[in-house]
Amino acid sequence: MSAVAPVKRTTLYIPDTGPSHNPSVPHLHIVLTNPCSKGYQLLVSISSCRTRYDKTCVLSKKDHPSFIRHDSFVNYALAKPHETKALITRMNAGDIISKGMFDERLFGFVLKGLLESPHTTTATRRYYEQNKAN
């Protein structure tokens, strides 16, 4: 069965999205927008809380029990648009795995944090504002 474009609130497990010192580490991502007219979707990754991290939106194990194992944060610094066609291709290949829908109430906090975090880039904020209705 072929994958279709993920909709906003979908969570995706994406390999090779780790930090520069360990890039092969996979991370859970949340799809923040539906596809835009240019064929892109905004995604944000979830990372483990370590010594220094963005405290704008911290998630616990209960927030996505099938994936989050310990306190994690929404890594707004890495939020960026991804080409929908490439996401679908990688999903069909089994490289990217859908992990279900993110909690609707918490999704609102994630979106609010995108606009409030000092780590969200201007370009990402602009993209979201232009495409949040999608």
C-alpha positions in Angstrom: 0.0 0.0 0.0 1.4 3.4 -0.9 1.6 6.1 1.6 -0.3 9.4 1.3 0.9 12.8 2.4 1.0 13.0 6.2 -1.5 15.4 7.6 -0.8 17.9 10.4 -0.5 16.2 13.8 1.0 13.1 12.3 4.1 11.9 14.1 7.0 10.5 12.0 10.0 8.5 13.0 12.8 9.8 10.8 16.3 8.2 10.7 19.6 10.1 10.4 18.3 13.2 12.1 20.7 13.2 15.1 23.1 15.9 16.2 26.4 16.6 14.3 28.4 14.4 16.7 26.0 11.4 16.1 23.9 12.1 12.9 22.6 8.5 12.5 20.3 8.8 15.6 16.6 8.9 14.6 14.1 11.3 16.1 10.3 11.6 16.3 8.9 14.5 14.3 5.6 16.2 14.4 4.0 17.5 11.1 2.8 21.0 11.8 1.2 21.9 8.5 -0.6 20.1 5.6 1.2 20.4 2.2 1.5 23.9 0.9 1.0 24.9 -2.7 4.7 24.4 -3.4 4.6 20.8 -2.0 6.2 21.3 1.4 5.2 20.6 5.0 6.6 22.0 8.2 8.1 19.4 10.6 9.6 19.8 14.0 11.7 17.2 15.8 11.5 16.0 19.4 14.8 15.6 21.3 15.9 14.3 24.6 16.3 16.9 27.4 20.0 17.1 28.3 21.9 19.9 30.2 21.0 22.7 27.8 17.7 22.7 25.8 14.8 24.9 24.7 12.3 24.9 27.6 9.5 26.4 25.6 7.7 23.0 25.2 8.8 20.1 27.2 7.1 16.7 26.7 7.0 13.7 29.0 6.5 10.0 28.5 2.7 10.3 28.9 2.5 12.8 26.0 3.3 10.2 23.4 3.7 6.9 25.3 4.4 4.8 22.2 7.6 6.7 21.5 8.7 9.2 24.1 10.6 7.3 26.9 11.8 10.3 29.0 11.5 14.0 29.2 12.0 15.5 25.8 11.7 18.9 24.2 10.3 20.3 20.9 13.5 21.3 19.1 12.2 24.5 17.4 15.7 25.4 16.2 15.5 22.4 13.8 12.0 23.0 12.5 11.9 23.3 8.8 9.8 22.6 5.7 10.2 19.2 4.1 9.2 18.2 0.6 6.0 16.2 0.8 6.9 14.1 -2.2 10.2 13.1 -0.6 8.4 12.2 2.7 6.0 10.0 0.8 8.8 8.3 -1.1 10.7 7.6 2.1 7.5 6.3 3.8 6.8 4.0 0.9 10.4 2.6 1.2 9.9 2.0 4.9 12.6 4.5 5.8 10.2 6.9 7.6 7.6 5.3 9.8 4.3 7.0 10.9 3.9 6.8 14.7 0.2 7.9 14.8 -1.4 11.2 15.6 -0.1 13.6 18.2 -2.5 14.6 21.0 -4.7 17.4 19.7 -4.6 19.5 22.9 -0.8 19.2 23.1 -0.5 20.0 19.4 -1.9 23.4 20.2 1.0 23.9 22.8 3.5 22.8 20.2 2.2 25.4 17.7 2.1 28.1 20.3 5.7 27.3 21.2 6.8 27.5 17.6 5.8 31.2 17.7 7.2 31.9 21.2 10.5 30.0 21.1 13.5 32.2 20.8 15.1 29.3 18.8 12.5 29.4 16.0 14.1 31.0 12.9 12.4 33.9 11.2 12.1 31.9 8.0 10.4 29.0 9.9 8.0 31.4 11.7 7.2 33.1 8.3 6.6 29.8 6.6 4.2 28.7 9.4 2.3 32.0 9.3 1.8 31.7 5.5 0.8 28.0 5.6 -0.9 27.4 9.0 -4.4 27.4 7.3 -3.3 24.4 5.1 
